[in-house]
Amino acid sequence: METSTKIPPAAGHDRAIPEEFSRMLRSPRSGRALVLRDGKLVTADGGESYAISASGIPLFADHFISDAARQQQSHYDGMVASYVDNLEYPHTRAYMAYLDEKLIEALPAAGLGTVAELCCGRGEAVRLLGERMDRVIGVDVSVGLLGLARSELPDRRFFFVQGDATRLPLADACVDNVVMLGGIHHVPDRAALFREVWRILRPGGGFYFREPADDFFLWRAIRRVVYRVSPLLDHNTEAPLRRESTSSQLRAARLGLERWSTCGFLGFCVFMNSDVLVFNRLFRFVPGIGAITRMACWVDDWTVRMPGFADAGLQVIGCARKEPA
């Protein structure tokens, strides 16, 4: 039977931390187990303490966070509304459906068990794959986005914490699979990130990701300009993935790359950049824009299937698996 640790009302919290999640939490400083005391998560000796927000989100990144993650935290906390608006445009939703289909094709047919969604934002993987997961713990640095996840995804199988993906507040070997959707390219220290993924995965666990890809010369040239002129992108802390370097970094972390397939082409540039291209936002007023976008998806899919274009897509769907120590 599921038990839970009730956060004292005096601390301003009215939600519980299910026992199955509290057992997974660890201090990102020392890796020590945590207990709830006086409305905070603390180590047994009281030497380390982490606050819990009014909405019940443990705040592990308040004082223990890398410089790059701090920049991302400030960046995304300041654009929560625009981030959500961009995802709701009809052409964005239509193109995302294509990308989601490609991700689902890469996942195992069986359930995913206990999952950690890293750089989860407002719980993107939970929204897409929640029915295939027994339970999910989402980690992100943005309290604003985590607040949306907590309020919009109240199912007790889902729990969200603030934390740095390179210093995860999670126990060793506590999850069956890890999912990242658009988070790796926000983490400059990929070696630390992948070591943490390996650490929290159970033996044989899978690491599934969908990220911007940068192997095609045209996209590299365009991004050099776009990343510097858009106020919603941060070229100092964001870098799309390249196959050779990513494979090498995963291998160094004892994660064997099993799948690398790209998708998205010119249609992605047109219909998935409302945060960068202002004119893109006007597409929502175009009659039949959903059908037009779906046609663009078909063309993009055909393009990356052409000889020589297998790695030319703008997005990569990848899978790596935890290897023995």
C-alpha positions as CSV (number, residue, x, y, z in Angstrom):
1,M,0.0,0.0,0.0
2,E,1.3,3.5,-0.9
3,T,2.3,5.6,2.1
4,S,3.3,9.2,2.1
5,T,5.0,11.9,4.1
6,K,2.7,14.7,4.8
7,I,4.2,18.2,4.7
8,P,3.1,20.1,7.9
9,P,0.4,22.6,7.2
10,A,2.3,25.1,9.4
11,A,4.9,25.3,6.7
12,G,2.4,26.4,4.2
13,H,2.2,23.1,2.3
14,D,-0.8,21.0,1.8
15,R,0.5,18.2,-0.4
16,A,2.2,14.9,0.3
17,I,5.4,13.4,-0.9
18,P,4.6,9.8,-1.8
19,E,6.9,7.4,0.0
20,E,8.0,5.8,-3.3
21,F,9.3,9.2,-4.4
22,S,10.8,10.3,-1.0
23,R,12.9,7.1,-1.1
24,M,14.4,8.2,-4.4
25,L,15.5,11.7,-3.2
26,R,19.1,12.4,-2.1
27,S,21.2,15.4,-1.3
28,P,22.9,16.5,-4.5
29,R,25.8,17.7,-2.3
30,S,26.6,14.4,-0.5
31,G,24.3,11.8,-1.9
32,R,22.8,11.2,1.6
33,A,19.2,10.2,2.2
34,L,16.7,12.9,3.2
35,V,13.9,13.1,5.7
36,L,11.1,15.7,6.1
37,R,11.6,17.9,9.2
38,D,9.9,21.2,9.9
39,G,8.7,21.6,6.3
40,K,12.2,21.0,4.8
41,L,14.1,18.0,3.5
42,V,17.1,17.4,5.6
43,T,19.8,14.9,6.1
44,A,19.5,12.7,9.3
45,D,22.0,14.8,11.2
46,G,20.4,18.1,10.1
47,G,23.6,19.2,8.4
48,E,22.0,19.7,5.0
49,S,18.7,21.3,4.4
50,Y,16.5,21.9,1.3
51,A,13.4,24.0,1.2
52,I,10.0,23.0,-0.3
53,S,8.0,25.5,-2.3
54,A,4.4,26.5,-1.4
55,S,3.3,24.1,-4.2
56,G,5.2,21.2,-2.8
57,I,8.3,21.3,-5.1
58,P,11.6,20.4,-3.3
59,L,14.1,23.1,-4.2
60,F,17.4,21.4,-4.6
61,A,18.8,24.0,-7.0
62,D,18.2,27.0,-4.8
63,H,21.8,27.0,-3.5
64,F,23.5,24.0,-5.2
65,I,23.6,24.6,-9.0
66,S,26.1,25.0,-11.8
67,D,26.7,28.3,-13.4
68,A,25.2,27.1,-16.7
69,A,22.1,25.8,-15.0
70,R,21.7,29.1,-13.2
71,Q,21.7,30.9,-16.5
72,Q,19.1,28.5,-17.9
73,Q,17.0,28.9,-14.7
74,S,16.9,32.7,-15.1
75,H,16.3,32.3,-18.9
76,Y,13.3,30.0,-18.6
77,D,11.7,31.4,-15.5
78,G,11.5,34.7,-17.4
79,M,9.7,33.3,-20.4
80,V,7.2,30.8,-19.0
81,A,4.2,32.4,-20.6
82,S,5.7,32.8,-24.1
83,Y,7.1,29.2,-23.9
84,V,3.6,27.8,-23.3
85,D,2.0,30.1,-25.9
86,N,4.4,28.9,-28.6
87,L,3.5,25.3,-28.0
88,E,-0.2,25.9,-28.4
89,Y,-0.2,27.3,-31.9
90,P,-2.0,24.9,-34.3
91,H,0.9,24.5,-36.7
92,T,3.3,23.9,-33.8
93,R,0.9,21.2,-32.4
94,A,0.7,19.6,-35.8
95,Y,4.4,19.4,-36.3
96,M,5.0,18.2,-32.7
97,A,2.6,15.3,-33.4
98,Y,5.0,14.2,-36.2
99,L,8.0,14.5,-33.9
100,D,6.1,12.7,-31.1
101,E,5.3,9.8,-33.5
102,K,9.0,9.5,-34.3
103,L,9.9,9.3,-30.7
104,I,7.3,6.7,-29.9
105,E,8.6,4.5,-32.7
106,A,12.0,4.4,-30.9
107,L,10.5,3.4,-27.5
108,P,10.1,-0.2,-26.4
109,A,6.6,-1.7,-26.8
110,A,6.5,-2.7,-23.1
111,G,5.9,-0.2,-20.3
112,L,8.7,2.1,-19.2
113,G,8.5,1.4,-15.5
114,T,9.9,4.1,-13.2
115,V,11.2,7.0,-15.2
116,A,13.2,10.2,-14.6
117,E,12.4,13.0,-17.0
118,L,15.4,15.4,-16.9
119,C,15.0,19.0,-18.0
120,C,11.3,18.2,-17.9
121,G,9.9,21.8,-18.2
122,R,6.2,21.4,-17.6
123,G,6.4,17.7,-18.0
124,E,6.6,17.2,-21.7
125,A,7.4,13.4,-21.6
126,V,4.7,12.9,-18.9
127,R,2.1,14.5,-21.1
128,L,3.1,12.3,-24.1
129,L,4.0,9.0,-22.4
130,G,2.4,9.1,-19.0
131,E,0.1,6.1,-19.6
132,R,3.2,4.0,-20.4
133,M,5.0,4.9,-17.2
134,D,4.4,3.5,-13.7
135,R,5.7,6.6,-12.1
136,V,7.8,9.6,-13.1
137,I,10.0,12.0,-11.3
138,G,10.6,15.2,-13.3
139,V,13.7,17.4,-12.7
140,D,14.2,20.9,-14.0
141,V,15.8,24.1,-12.8
142,S,12.8,26.4,-13.6
143,V,10.4,26.7,-10.7
144,G,7.9,28.5,-13.0
145,L,7.7,25.5,-15.4
146,L,7.7,23.0,-12.6
147,G,4.8,24.9,-11.1
148,L,2.8,24.4,-14.3
149,A,3.7,20.7,-14.3
150,R,2.6,20.3,-10.7
151,S,-0.8,22.1,-11.2
152,E,-1.6,20.6,-14.6
153,L,-0.4,17.0,-13.9
154,P,-1.8,16.2,-10.5
155,D,-1.7,12.4,-10.8
156,R,0.1,10.9,-7.8
157,R,2.2,8.9,-10.2
158,F,4.0,12.1,-11.2
159,F,6.3,14.1,-8.9
160,F,8.5,17.1,-9.7
161,V,11.6,18.5,-8.1
162,Q,13.9,21.5,-8.9
163,G,17.4,20.3,-9.5
164,D,20.5,20.6,-11.8
165,A,20.7,17.8,-14.4
166,T,24.5,17.5,-13.7
167,R,24.0,17.2,-9.9
168,L,20.8,15.2,-9.7
169,P,19.0,14.9,-6.3
170,L,18.3,11.2,-6.9
171,A,19.6,7.9,-5.6
172,D,21.8,5.5,-7.5
173,A,20.0,3.0,-9.7
174,C,16.6,4.3,-8.8
175,V,14.9,4.4,-12.3
176,D,14.3,2.0,-15.1
177,N,14.6,4.6,-17.9
178,V,15.6,8.2,-18.4
179,V,13.9,10.6,-20.9
180,M,15.1,14.0,-22.1
181,L,13.1,16.0,-24.7
182,G,15.0,19.0,-25.7
183,G,17.2,19.2,-22.6
184,I,20.6,17.8,-23.5
185,H,21.5,20.8,-25.7
186,H,20.9,23.1,-22.8
187,V,23.7,21.4,-20.7
188,P,27.2,22.4,-21.6
189,D,28.8,19.8,-19.3
190,R,27.6,16.7,-21.2
191,A,30.1,14.5,-19.5
192,A,28.7,15.3,-16.1
193,L,25.1,14.9,-17.4
194,F,25.7,11.5,-18.9
195,R,27.6,10.3,-15.8
196,E,24.5,11.2,-13.8
197,V,22.2,9.4,-16.2
198,W,24.3,6.3,-15.8
199,R,24.3,6.6,-12.1
200,I,20.5,6.8,-11.6
201,L,19.7,4.1,-14.2
202,R,19.2,0.5,-13.1
203,P,21.3,-2.1,-14.9
204,G,20.3,-2.3,-18.6
205,G,18.2,0.8,-18.3
206,G,17.5,3.0,-21.4
207,F,18.3,6.6,-22.0
208,Y,15.9,8.1,-24.6
209,F,16.2,11.5,-26.0
210,R,15.0,13.9,-28.7
211,E,17.2,16.9,-29.3
212,P,18.3,19.4,-32.0
213,A,20.9,17.9,-34.3
214,D,23.7,19.7,-35.9
215,D,25.5,17.4,-38.3
216,F,24.2,19.1,-41.5
217,F,26.3,22.0,-42.5
218,L,23.3,24.2,-43.5
219,W,21.7,24.0,-40.0
220,R,25.1,24.9,-38.4
221,A,25.3,28.0,-40.5
222,I,21.8,29.1,-39.8
223,R,22.1,28.5,-36.1
224,R,25.3,30.6,-35.8
225,V,23.1,33.6,-36.7
226,V,19.8,32.6,-35.0
227,Y,21.3,31.8,-31.7
228,R,22.9,35.2,-31.4
229,V,20.0,37.3,-32.5
230,S,17.0,35.7,-30.8
231,P,16.4,36.9,-27.2
232,L,14.8,33.5,-26.4
233,L,17.9,31.5,-27.2
234,D,21.2,31.5,-25.3
235,H,24.2,30.6,-27.4
236,N,26.4,30.6,-24.3
237,T,24.7,27.5,-22.8
238,E,22.9,25.8,-25.7
239,A,24.6,23.5,-28.3
240,P,22.8,21.1,-30.6
241,L,24.0,17.5,-30.7
242,R,26.5,16.0,-33.2
243,R,26.6,12.3,-33.7
244,E,30.3,11.5,-33.3
245,S,30.9,13.7,-30.3
246,T,27.7,12.6,-28.6
247,S,28.5,8.9,-29.2
248,S,31.9,9.4,-27.7
249,Q,30.6,11.2,-24.6
250,L,28.0,8.6,-24.0
251,R,30.6,5.8,-24.4
252,A,32.8,7.5,-21.9
253,A,29.9,7.5,-19.4
254,R,29.4,3.7,-20.1
255,L,26.2,4.4,-22.1
256,G,26.1,2.4,-25.3
257,L,24.4,4.3,-28.2
258,E,21.9,2.0,-29.8
259,R,19.9,4.4,-32.0
260,W,20.5,7.7,-33.8
261,S,17.9,8.7,-36.3
262,T,17.0,12.2,-37.5
263,C,13.8,13.8,-38.6
264,G,12.6,17.3,-39.5
265,F,13.9,19.4,-42.3
266,L,12.7,22.7,-43.9
267,G,9.2,22.3,-42.5
268,F,10.7,22.3,-39.1
269,C,12.4,25.6,-39.8
270,V,9.1,27.2,-40.9
271,F,6.5,25.7,-38.5
272,M,8.5,25.1,-35.3
273,N,10.3,28.4,-34.7
274,S,7.5,30.7,-33.4
275,D,9.8,31.6,-30.5
276,V,12.4,32.9,-33.0
277,L,10.6,33.9,-36.2
278,V,7.9,36.5,-35.4
279,F,6.1,35.9,-38.7
280,N,5.6,32.2,-37.8
281,R,3.1,33.3,-35.1
282,L,0.8,34.6,-37.8
283,F,0.4,31.1,-39.3
284,R,-2.3,30.4,-36.6
285,F,-4.6,32.6,-38.6
286,V,-4.1,30.8,-41.9
287,P,-7.1,28.5,-42.8
288,G,-6.1,24.9,-43.0
289,I,-2.7,25.5,-41.4
290,G,-2.9,22.1,-39.7
291,A,-3.2,20.2,-43.0
292,I,-0.5,22.4,-44.6
293,T,1.8,21.6,-41.7
294,R,1.1,17.8,-41.9
295,M,2.0,17.9,-45.6
296,A,5.3,19.6,-44.7
297,C,5.9,16.8,-42.2
298,W,5.5,14.3,-44.9
299,V,7.9,16.1,-47.2
300,D,10.5,16.4,-44.4
301,D,10.1,12.7,-43.6
302,W,10.7,11.8,-47.2
303,T,13.7,14.2,-47.4
304,V,15.6,12.5,-44.5
305,R,15.0,9.1,-46.0
306,M,16.9,10.1,-49.2
307,P,20.4,8.7,-49.7
308,G,22.9,10.9,-48.0
309,F,20.4,12.7,-45.8
310,A,20.0,10.2,-43.0
311,D,21.8,12.5,-40.6
312,A,20.6,15.8,-42.1
313,G,17.5,16.2,-40.0
314,L,17.1,19.0,-37.5
315,Q,16.0,16.7,-34.7
316,V,17.6,13.5,-33.5
317,I,15.9,10.6,-31.8
318,G,18.4,8.6,-29.7
319,C,18.6,5.7,-27.4
320,A,21.5,4.7,-25.2
321,R,21.7,1.8,-22.7
322,K,23.5,1.5,-19.4
323,E,26.5,-0.8,-19.6
324,P,28.1,-2.6,-16.6
325,A,30.6,-0.6,-14.6
